[in-house]
Amino acid sequence: MGERRDAVIHPPTHPPGARCHSSIHPSIHPSITSPCPVSTPLSTPLATHDPTAMSASREDQLTYLFGHATSESERLNFQQELFNALFPGREYVHSAEYDVSRAHRVLDTATGTGVWLERLARDGQGGKRLPANVQLEGSDIVLDKVTAKGTPIDFSVHDVLQPFPQEQHGKYDLVQMRYVLMAMNSEQYATAIRNLYALLKPGGTLQVVELDPRPAAPRNETEHFIKDMFDGLWSRANKDPPGICRDMQAHLRTAGFSSVHVQTSSWPWGRVAQEMGLSKEVMLKSVANTTFAFKALKGPILFFADKAPVAGVTSEAIFDQRAEDIERFYLEIGFSSDLYIGIAVR
Ligand SMILES: C[S@@+](CC[C@H](N)C(=O)[O-])C[C@H]1O[C@@H](n2cnc3c(N)ncnc32)[C@H](O)[C@@H]1O
């Protein structure tokens, strides 16, 4: 790759005019039936969006539990700010030793908005920049959340549960997969890790980041509700963030990486961010992000309201009341949960 290009979006595994959904295994994502739309950046502040504005009767909500929330892009972009505040000096690759100036080809899978690639290219890390001719690529099952612009990134449609095209194998210095917890269980996660391993050059690095968003030891009624809600929803929707976190190290080792390091850090939910030394501004963003994430689960939770209610939520009114309580709780107290970061070298 010589000159830098404008961001381009293309489904690489399809002939021209093919629809993006054709590379996605129907059992994985039966709902994707339209060509990849590219969203424009959101101009309205997060707080004014209604993340609950979606139908509760659509089974496709259960594939990726945040999938149909409006303004998901803005939430994801906020999240990168939290990473920046939490990991100064290792904002993007969470290892002090990693030298970004040696990453010539980089892929962010399940990229969402592309914010990680965009900011890494803009800011560098630890005083180092990516090489001038770096090749930046982002892939996702659907590209409707992409907001990255002004940075030359090749976006393509790919489901990490499927092997990547042979021509990508052994070609990357750095690959990331972050926050797929609402989209899979631990067995599927192992499949994804194997698929990512194949992409790396010998000596290439995989970074995986996931979160168990539950309060580890609930201290009050609200925290019990949050835990019960997540546990109930995941068991019904066949997702397993705690299992993904628990098994991360084993899956990396089994895939064949020569060096595997998994670390845990605290991830703030609400006011606790300030106690962790972050600014009030970051704390307020954390509250907004957290509340938004909770409200985005309204559709999936109401989907089960009649037949198998999640944590006693049998109606929209109950959900809305809970959402109000939870927002207040995050603003006044909050809690931290465990963020798992795996750095593995092929
Ligand atoms: C919570 S978002 C995280 C986005 C981004 N990694 C970040 O940290 O900002 C999860 C992303 O995973 C994508 N996704 C879900 N299942 C996937 C799969 N099987 N293969 C590829 N991407 C997937 C979703 O479309 C969504 O963009």
The ligand as an ORCA input file, in Angstrom:
! r2SCAN-3c Opt
* xyz 0 1
  C     -20.566     -3.528     21.156
  S     -20.165     -3.386     19.471
  C     -18.423     -3.097     19.601
  C     -17.861     -2.356     18.419
  C     -16.375     -2.080     18.503
  N     -15.625     -3.313     18.590
  C     -16.058     -1.171     19.654
  O     -15.448     -1.636     20.626
  O     -16.412      0.007     19.608
  C     -20.218     -5.031     18.834
  C     -20.040     -5.125     17.338
  O     -19.908     -6.485     16.976
  C     -20.555     -6.684     15.741
  N     -20.804     -8.122     15.619
  C     -21.692     -8.864     16.302
  N     -21.587    -10.154     15.939
  C     -20.584    -10.227     15.029
  C     -20.015    -11.281     14.275
  N     -20.452    -12.531     14.412
  N     -19.021    -10.987     13.406
  C     -18.591     -9.719     13.245
  N     -19.105     -8.677     13.934
  C     -20.088     -8.929     14.812
  C     -21.782     -5.821     15.851
  O     -22.359     -5.538     14.590
  C     -21.209     -4.592     16.533
  O     -20.749     -3.646     15.604
*
